[in-house]
């Protein structure tokens, strides 16, 4: 059973028969269906069903389950795999995205090199069918795409924010913009930019080394984004909460926290089971935990 089913409100689902019944319901009653040829005789299919309980003050984001498989020449559907998802609402990045197929099944991983993160961001691709269509049509790479990221989490902690004045916020924004410009220049081979970035990193290391002896690390580090474990689309993050809502899974009635996070100036949505979150989330506070990153490529 998929570990992250708990994150979208299926924490009490443990029986294999119940799971099969649920996946059958997704295929039969799914509110989204997509099909495309996989280049062979079979037809690649994806069925999605939304399980978000409708709320007047919450729009856009939705949790659900996607079931993927193939129709053969006799029009018989063969189930291949499934995954829980959270559909985000915001544009997280406008950088180019490259996609690679997983070896074991017809699922895909996306890679985005966004300078704000500092690492190559790898995510699980949600909208497989549009990508396969574009691939089969021979129109890749598609220019002008944007990326909507979202994440599911199984454990998290709420932390208080760092006390910052208006002056600090303005200075931090200028420093971030300047660093992004330097990184872009360094990518183009600008030696002065590379040297400047190296000196900045050395100064930061020296400053933190002195302050860490008397101050807590989380009072020095505002946000971070780091790879976690052996799976390439899992990350450990510390991010600022910019929006927070309590929602329910309309089938199981389990309560979930749906949060919009800002991590290293990149915005994305996150869903976590209320029972797995330690602390009370609120706008301005910070979320610390491990996540499974997903992404939806918005084709023009």
NORBEL-V124554 format. One record per backbone hydrogen bond with DSSP energy under -0.5 kcal/mol. NH is the residue of the N-H (numbers start at 1). CO is the residue of the C=O. Records with the same first field share a line. If there is no record, write none. Layout:
BEGIN
NH: CO / CO
END
This chain:
BEGIN
5: 2
6: 3
8: 4 / 5
9: 6
10: 5
13: 10
14: 12
19: 15
20: 16
21: 17
22: 18
23: 19
24: 20
25: 21
26: 22
27: 23
28: 24
29: 25
30: 26
31: 48
32: 48
34: 46
36: 44
38: 42
43: 71
44: 36 / 42
45: 69
46: 34
47: 67
48: 32
49: 65
51: 63
53: 248
58: 55
61: 59
62: 87
64: 85
65: 49
66: 83
67: 47
68: 81
69: 45
70: 78
71: 43
72: 76
75: 72
78: 70
79: 77
80: 68
81: 68
83: 66
85: 64
87: 62
88: 86
92: 90 / 147
93: 147
98: 111
100: 109
102: 107
107: 105
109: 100
110: 123
111: 98
112: 121
113: 96
114: 112
115: 113
117: 114
118: 114
121: 112 / 119
122: 120
123: 110
124: 293
125: 108 / 123
126: 295
128: 126
131: 127
132: 128
133: 129
134: 130
135: 131
136: 132
137: 133
138: 134 / 135
139: 134
140: 134
145: 142
146: 298
147: 93
148: 296
149: 147
150: 294
151: 269
152: 292
153: 271
154: 290
155: 290
156: 276
157: 288
158: 278
159: 286
164: 162
169: 165
170: 166
171: 167
172: 168
173: 169
174: 170
175: 171
176: 172
177: 173
178: 174
179: 175
180: 176
181: 177
182: 178
183: 179
184: 180
185: 181
186: 182
187: 183
188: 184
189: 186
190: 185
191: 189
194: 190
195: 191
196: 192
197: 193
198: 194
199: 195
200: 196
201: 197
202: 198
203: 199
204: 200
205: 201
206: 202
207: 203
208: 204
209: 205
210: 206
211: 207
212: 208
213: 210
214: 211
215: 211
219: 216
220: 216 / 217
221: 217
222: 220
224: 238
226: 236
228: 234
234: 231
235: 291
236: 226
237: 235 / 289
238: 224
239: 287
240: 262
241: 285
242: 240 / 260
243: 260
245: 258
247: 245 / 256
249: 254
250: 51 / 248
253: 249
256: 247
257: 272
258: 245 / 256
259: 257 / 270
260: 243
261: 259 / 268
262: 240
263: 261 / 266
266: 263
268: 261
269: 149
270: 259
271: 151
272: 257
273: 153
274: 255
276: 273
277: 274
278: 156 / 276
279: 277
281: 279
284: 241
285: 282
286: 159
287: 239
288: 157
289: 237
290: 155
291: 235
292: 152
293: 233 / 291
294: 150
295: 124
296: 148
298: 146 / 296
299: 297
END
